[in-house]
Every structure is written in structure tokens, then in C-alpha cells.
Amino acid sequence: MPLTLTPRWAFVSRLAAAAALAGLLLAPAIARAVEPMNGAGSSAAHPVYRIWAEQYKKAGGADLAYDPAGSSAGLQRIRSRQVDFGATDVAPKSEDLARDGLVLFPTVITGVVPVVNLPKVDGGRLVLTGEVLARIFAGEVAHWDAPEIRALNPGLALPAKPIAVVVRSDGSGTTYNFSDYLAKVSPAWKQKLGVGTAIKWPAGVVPAKGSKGVVEAVQATPASIGYVDYNYVVENKLKPVALKNAEGAVVEAGPQTFHNALLQSAWMQGGDFTQTLTNLPGRDSWPITMGTFVVMPRVADKPASAMPVIRFFTWAFLHGDDLAKQVNFVRLPTTIQAKSYRAIASIVDRNGAPIGVGALR
């Protein structure tokens, strides 16, 4: 029997309506066994999807098998329909989504953070600018006591040692956002190394696979610097670098500075998720903030496989805010969550009939 909405729904906000519909959608899911979900992609997002999946299973939902293979792999696998959803820290262009028959929606916000292994330097005390950071990763500033670094850190005990640069070896959304920031603040970086999920790094870098690999390489390599997602910094007690942002203010990475950057973004002003969240204005904005996304087929060839994913992320938006906070991610603002619901509601079967939340409209 189709759901009939009474006139009072006209006065309910878009998100409240989506939440109410999602509640109806989830009720039968909890009451019966469902097929496990399969996802792959962003290693940055793995901790939040893991904690969501653990709690969702306790609520009676489906199991999630998730491979944190990196954003490039996540996009490749969803394009070839090897998984039920792909996860990426880089939003494909609208024309690419249309070409591949995909729908995209953001899930949470985090940030990319430079981290160091310098025993005599406490976390957050080392300050760098984007330009100096770019020169370090380009191999142009090669020692920790270089004049450029000493000028930014007067009085700090910097070792006279070569800098060991740790980078991602796999296709990575973290690398994309990191290089996107460096290209915005350094014309030389933009010209020589550019922006991408994979970069042709200079000789002598230490390659590492996945966020976990970067963590392990930095921990094992004295006098090293790498870049990793914020939740890995906290979980592994790494030493983060403070950065000068677009306003020239020294800021440290954290949920509040990520949120501050998001408020300045095209996401809030126009709902354009293809715009990165790097080098945004605001005195208290972290300059390498990034979002992470889920990508699904717009036309579900197998609705029985798509439905568990729709239920899972609907549940996560309704119940997962505190869980996301536990693993150091930032929830989406309510207005952006509403846009995510709209994207989820656009998924249809091969006959064009809406499934999931969209079927209840």
C-alpha cells in the first residue's frame, strides 16, 4: 500500500521529512536478515564506516565488508560494478558521474595533516607555511635546519638532519587533496607536480601504501615527514604540524577548524560538492580540510543489493553523528545531510521506479 502524506508534511523541513521517511524505511530492515554489503575505496573514511557498521549490525542491520583500497580503487570498482558502493575523497565531475551512471553524496568531513617524527619537537609546535611544505615535498628543502624552516620556528630545536619524505604510493584521495592545497599556494608545485590522486614524486621519497602504511613509515623513520588523515593522527598519537592558513593565522588541525573551513565553502553556499575544501578563507580554518563521499549506481540492476546500502547510510545520517565524533570526523551540517538524502532518493530500479527513501515520497 503506498504511503500517503498528510498536509502537515508541507510544513516539515526537507531533512525532517527525509528522517521520518527513513525511519519507515529502516523499520522492516531491522526485523529481517539482509544480504551483506560490499564497499571499497577511501582509506581515510575507513574508521568511520567501520564504527558505523559495528553499531548498525548491533541494531540488526546488514554486515559491511569494506576494503580501504584507496579512492582510485573505490571509483574503479564501482564503475565496473564490482562492489555495492565506492568511497572516495575526490568528487568526480558531474559529467563523469552522468557518463558512468553514478550518484554521489558526501558522508563526513575530515582533514589532511602533515605529521613528523622529530623526537625533540612536540606535536603542534612545528609551524610551516603551504609554500615551505610544497618545497619540502618537492625535494627543494632537504634539511630540518634549513633557513626557511628556522625562520618560521625561532627557538625550536631543529636537527641538522636530512628530511625523509613519506608519500602515498597508491591512488589516494588524501594525496589529491594534499596536492590540491599545495598547487593553490605554490605556483611552482602546480607547474611541476600538479594535482592528482597519484603524483610523480621526486627521487628519494619513502613510498607507503594506504594511510596505515604512511603511519607505520613515519613512525619507523626518524626525521621524517608525511601526510595522513586526522583520525589516524589521533589514533596513532602522531606529531602534527601547525600551518599558516589563507589568512596568515597559525592553526592546528581538528574538528573545529575543519568545521570552520566547511562554513566558508561552496558546499554551504551553493551545494557544489565538486569544489575542494582546501585553502579556504577564515582565520580559524584548517587549510587542508576535505570531505569524503559515497558513489552508487543511479540505476540499481540489483535492488536487493542496493537496498542494504541505502538503509545503512540512512541509518548513519540519523544515528551516526556521535559515532563519527568518536573517531574524530565532523558530521555534515543539516542542510548538507538533506542534499545527501536527495541524492539517495534519486536511486531507481531498471524500470525507473524509485527504491529506498525515494519509493516513499
C-alpha positions as CSV (number, residue, x, y, z in Angstrom):
1,M,0.0,0.0,0.0
2,P,1.5,3.4,-1.0
3,L,2.3,5.9,1.7
4,T,0.0,8.9,1.8
5,L,1.4,12.1,3.3
6,T,-1.0,14.4,5.2
7,P,-0.9,18.2,4.6
8,R,1.1,18.8,7.7
9,W,4.1,17.4,6.0
10,A,4.2,20.5,3.9
11,F,5.3,22.4,6.9
12,V,8.1,20.0,7.8
13,S,11.7,20.8,6.8
14,R,13.2,18.7,4.0
15,L,15.6,17.0,6.4
16,A,12.9,16.2,8.9
17,A,10.8,14.7,6.2
18,A,13.7,12.6,5.0
19,A,14.3,11.4,8.5
20,A,10.7,10.4,9.0
21,L,10.7,8.5,5.7
22,A,14.0,6.9,6.6
23,G,12.5,5.7,9.8
24,L,9.8,3.9,7.9
25,L,12.3,2.6,5.5
26,L,14.6,1.2,8.3
27,A,11.9,-0.5,10.3
28,P,11.5,-3.6,8.1
29,A,15.3,-3.8,7.6
30,I,15.9,-4.3,11.3
31,A,13.3,-7.0,11.5
32,R,14.7,-9.4,8.9
33,A,18.1,-10.7,7.8
34,V,19.6,-8.9,4.8
35,E,22.5,-9.6,2.4
36,P,25.9,-8.3,3.4
37,M,27.1,-5.0,1.8
38,N,30.3,-4.7,-0.1
39,G,32.2,-1.4,-0.4
40,A,35.7,-0.3,-1.3
41,G,37.7,2.9,-1.5
42,S,38.8,5.7,0.8
43,S,41.2,4.6,3.5
44,A,40.6,7.9,5.2
45,A,36.9,7.1,5.7
46,H,37.5,3.5,6.8
47,P,37.4,4.3,10.6
48,V,34.0,6.0,10.4
49,Y,32.5,3.3,8.1
50,R,33.9,0.7,10.5
51,I,32.3,2.1,13.6
52,W,29.0,2.8,11.8
53,A,28.9,-0.8,10.6
54,E,29.7,-2.2,14.0
55,Q,26.8,-0.3,15.6
56,Y,24.4,-0.9,12.7
57,K,25.0,-4.6,12.9
58,K,24.1,-4.5,16.6
59,A,20.8,-2.7,15.6
60,G,20.0,-5.7,13.4
61,G,21.4,-4.3,10.1
62,A,23.5,-6.0,7.4
63,D,27.2,-6.8,7.7
64,L,29.6,-4.5,5.8
65,A,32.7,-5.8,4.1
66,Y,34.8,-2.8,3.3
67,D,38.2,-2.7,1.6
68,P,40.1,0.5,2.3
69,A,42.0,0.2,-1.0
70,G,42.1,3.9,-1.7
71,S,39.9,6.4,-3.6
72,S,41.1,5.5,-7.1
73,A,40.4,1.8,-6.5
74,G,37.0,2.6,-5.0
75,L,35.9,4.6,-8.1
76,Q,37.3,1.9,-10.4
77,R,35.4,-0.9,-8.7
78,I,32.0,0.9,-8.6
79,R,32.4,1.9,-12.3
80,S,32.9,-1.8,-13.1
81,R,30.1,-2.7,-10.6
82,Q,32.4,-5.0,-8.6
83,V,31.0,-3.5,-5.3
84,D,27.7,-2.2,-4.0
85,F,29.3,1.2,-3.3
86,G,32.6,3.0,-3.9
87,A,34.1,5.5,-1.4
88,T,36.2,8.4,-2.5
89,D,37.8,11.6,-1.1
90,V,37.6,13.2,-4.5
91,A,34.2,14.1,-6.0
92,P,34.1,13.1,-9.7
93,K,32.8,15.8,-12.1
94,S,29.1,15.9,-12.8
95,E,29.7,14.9,-16.4
96,D,31.8,11.9,-15.3
97,L,29.1,10.8,-12.9
98,A,26.5,11.1,-15.6
99,R,28.6,9.1,-18.1
100,D,29.1,6.3,-15.6
101,G,25.5,6.3,-14.4
102,L,26.5,7.1,-10.8
103,V,25.1,9.2,-8.0
104,L,27.4,10.8,-5.3
105,F,26.7,12.1,-1.8
106,P,29.1,13.3,1.0
107,T,29.2,11.5,4.3
108,V,31.6,13.2,6.7
109,I,34.3,15.8,6.9
110,T,38.0,15.4,7.9
111,G,41.3,16.9,7.2
112,V,44.8,16.1,5.8
113,V,47.5,16.7,8.3
114,P,51.3,16.8,7.8
115,V,53.0,14.7,10.6
116,V,56.6,14.5,11.7
117,N,58.9,12.1,13.5
118,L,61.1,14.6,15.4
119,P,61.7,13.4,19.0
120,K,62.6,16.8,20.4
121,V,59.7,18.6,18.8
122,D,56.2,18.3,20.4
123,G,53.1,17.9,18.3
124,G,51.8,21.2,17.0
125,R,54.9,23.2,17.8
126,L,56.4,22.9,14.4
127,V,54.9,25.6,12.1
128,L,55.1,25.6,8.3
129,T,53.5,27.6,5.5
130,G,52.0,25.9,2.5
131,E,54.8,27.2,0.3
132,V,57.5,25.7,2.5
133,L,55.6,22.4,2.8
134,A,55.4,22.3,-1.0
135,R,59.2,22.8,-1.3
136,I,59.8,20.0,1.3
137,F,57.7,17.5,-0.7
138,A,59.2,18.7,-4.0
139,G,62.7,17.9,-2.6
140,E,63.8,21.5,-2.6
141,V,64.1,22.0,1.2
142,A,66.1,19.0,2.2
143,H,67.2,19.5,5.8
144,W,65.3,20.2,9.0
145,D,67.5,23.2,9.9
146,A,67.0,24.9,6.5
147,P,66.7,28.7,6.8
148,E,63.1,28.6,5.6
149,I,62.0,26.3,8.5
150,R,64.1,28.0,11.1
151,A,62.6,31.4,10.2
152,L,59.1,30.0,10.9
153,N,60.2,28.3,14.2
154,P,62.6,30.6,16.2
155,G,63.8,29.0,19.3
156,L,62.8,25.5,18.2
157,A,65.5,22.8,18.4
158,L,65.6,21.6,14.8
159,P,68.0,18.8,14.0
160,A,70.6,19.2,11.3
161,K,69.4,16.1,9.6
162,P,68.1,15.3,6.1
163,I,64.3,15.3,5.8
164,A,62.8,11.8,5.0
165,V,59.7,12.5,2.9
166,V,56.9,9.8,3.2
167,V,54.3,9.7,0.5
168,R,51.4,7.6,-0.6
169,S,52.3,5.0,-3.3
170,D,48.7,4.1,-4.2
171,G,46.0,6.2,-5.8
172,S,44.7,8.3,-3.0
173,G,42.1,10.9,-2.3
174,T,44.3,12.1,0.5
175,T,47.0,12.8,-2.0
176,Y,44.6,14.6,-4.3
177,N,43.5,17.0,-1.5
178,F,47.1,17.4,-0.3
179,S,48.4,18.2,-3.8
180,D,45.3,20.4,-4.5
181,Y,46.3,22.6,-1.5
182,L,49.9,22.7,-2.5
183,A,49.0,23.7,-6.0
184,K,46.9,26.6,-4.7
185,V,49.7,28.0,-2.5
186,S,52.7,27.3,-4.7
187,P,52.8,28.1,-8.5
188,A,56.0,26.1,-8.8
189,W,54.2,23.0,-7.3
190,K,51.3,23.5,-9.7
191,Q,53.6,23.6,-12.7
192,K,56.0,20.8,-11.8
193,L,53.9,18.3,-9.8
194,G,50.3,19.3,-10.3
195,V,47.2,17.8,-8.7
196,G,46.2,14.2,-8.7
197,T,45.4,11.0,-6.8
198,A,48.9,9.9,-7.7
199,I,51.9,12.2,-8.1
200,K,55.2,11.7,-9.8
201,W,57.2,12.2,-6.7
202,P,60.9,13.3,-6.8
203,A,63.6,10.7,-6.3
204,G,64.4,9.7,-2.7
205,V,60.9,9.7,-1.2
206,V,59.7,6.9,1.1
207,P,56.6,5.3,-0.6
208,A,53.9,3.8,1.6
209,K,50.6,2.1,0.7
210,G,47.4,3.4,2.3
211,S,47.0,5.6,5.3
212,K,48.1,2.8,7.6
213,G,51.3,2.4,5.6
214,V,52.1,6.1,5.9
215,V,51.6,5.9,9.7
216,E,53.9,3.0,10.0
217,A,56.6,4.5,7.7
218,V,56.6,7.8,9.7
219,Q,56.8,6.0,13.0
220,A,59.7,3.9,11.7
221,T,61.7,6.7,10.1
222,P,63.5,9.3,12.2
223,A,63.5,12.8,10.9
224,S,60.6,12.0,8.6
225,I,57.5,14.0,7.4
226,G,54.4,12.5,5.9
227,Y,50.7,13.4,5.4
228,V,47.8,11.5,6.7
229,D,44.1,11.9,7.7
230,Y,43.4,13.5,11.0
231,N,41.8,10.4,12.7
232,Y,45.0,8.4,12.1
233,V,46.9,11.2,13.8
234,V,44.8,10.9,16.9
235,E,44.6,7.1,17.0
236,N,48.3,6.7,16.5
237,K,49.5,9.6,18.6
238,L,51.5,11.1,15.7
239,K,53.0,14.6,15.9
240,P,51.0,17.0,13.7
241,V,52.4,20.2,12.1
242,A,50.6,23.5,12.5
243,L,50.1,25.5,9.3
244,K,49.6,29.1,8.4
245,N,46.3,29.4,6.6
246,A,45.0,31.7,3.9
247,E,44.6,34.5,6.5
248,G,48.1,34.1,7.7
249,A,47.0,32.7,11.1
250,V,48.7,29.7,12.6
251,V,46.1,26.9,13.1
252,E,46.1,23.3,14.2
253,A,44.1,20.5,12.7
254,G,41.0,19.4,14.5
255,P,37.2,19.0,14.1
256,Q,36.5,22.7,14.9
257,T,39.0,24.1,12.3
258,F,37.6,21.6,9.7
259,H,34.1,22.8,10.5
260,N,35.2,26.4,10.2
261,A,36.6,25.7,6.7
262,L,33.4,24.0,5.7
263,L,31.4,27.1,6.6
264,Q,33.4,29.1,4.1
265,S,32.9,26.7,1.3
266,A,30.8,26.3,-1.9
267,W,29.3,23.3,-0.2
268,M,27.4,25.6,2.2
269,Q,26.9,28.5,-0.2
270,G,25.7,26.6,-3.3
271,G,25.8,22.8,-2.6
272,D,28.6,22.2,-5.1
273,F,30.4,19.1,-3.7
274,T,32.9,19.0,-6.6
275,Q,34.7,22.0,-5.1
276,T,37.5,21.0,-2.7
277,L,37.7,22.4,0.8
278,T,41.4,23.5,0.7
279,N,42.9,26.9,1.3
280,L,39.6,28.5,2.2
281,P,39.3,31.9,4.0
282,G,38.6,32.3,7.7
283,R,41.1,33.0,10.5
284,D,40.3,29.7,12.2
285,S,40.0,27.5,9.1
286,W,42.3,24.4,8.6
287,P,43.7,24.8,5.1
288,I,43.7,21.1,4.1
289,T,40.1,20.2,5.0
290,M,38.5,17.5,2.9
291,G,35.2,15.7,2.5
292,T,34.6,12.1,1.8
293,F,31.9,10.6,-0.4
294,V,29.9,7.5,-1.4
295,V,29.3,6.7,-5.0
296,M,26.5,4.3,-6.1
297,P,24.8,3.4,-9.4
298,R,21.9,5.7,-10.1
299,V,20.0,2.7,-11.7
300,A,20.3,-0.3,-9.4
301,D,20.5,-3.5,-11.5
302,K,20.1,-5.5,-8.3
303,P,17.8,-3.5,-5.9
304,A,18.3,-6.3,-3.3
305,S,22.0,-5.3,-3.2
306,A,21.4,-1.6,-3.2
307,M,18.7,-1.5,-0.5
308,P,21.0,-2.6,2.4
309,V,23.5,0.2,1.4
310,I,20.7,2.8,1.3
311,R,19.4,1.6,4.7
312,F,22.9,1.7,6.1
313,F,23.8,5.3,5.2
314,T,20.3,6.5,6.0
315,W,20.7,5.0,9.5
316,A,24.2,6.5,9.7
317,F,22.9,10.0,9.0
318,L,20.2,9.6,11.6
319,H,22.2,7.8,14.3
320,G,25.9,8.2,13.5
321,D,26.8,11.7,14.5
322,D,28.2,10.8,17.9
323,L,29.9,7.8,16.4
324,A,31.6,9.9,13.8
325,K,32.8,12.2,16.5
326,Q,34.3,9.3,18.5
327,V,36.6,8.6,15.6
328,N,37.4,12.3,15.0
329,F,35.3,13.1,12.0
330,V,32.9,16.1,11.6
331,R,29.2,15.5,10.9
332,L,27.7,17.1,7.8
333,P,25.6,20.2,8.6
334,T,21.9,19.5,8.5
335,T,21.5,21.4,5.2
336,I,24.1,19.2,3.5
337,Q,22.7,16.0,5.0
338,A,19.4,17.0,3.3
339,K,21.2,17.1,0.0
340,S,22.6,13.7,0.6
341,Y,19.1,12.4,1.3
342,R,18.0,13.9,-2.0
343,A,20.8,12.1,-3.8
344,I,19.9,8.8,-2.1
345,A,16.3,9.2,-3.0
346,S,17.2,9.5,-6.7
347,I,18.3,5.9,-7.0
348,V,15.9,3.8,-9.1
349,D,15.5,0.3,-10.4
350,R,15.8,-0.7,-14.1
351,N,12.2,0.2,-14.7
352,G,12.7,3.7,-13.3
353,A,10.9,3.1,-10.1
354,P,12.4,4.7,-7.0
355,I,13.8,2.4,-4.3
356,G,14.6,3.1,-0.7
357,V,13.7,6.5,0.6
358,G,12.6,7.6,-2.9
359,A,10.0,5.0,-3.0
360,L,8.2,6.5,-0.1
361,R,7.9,10.0,-1.5
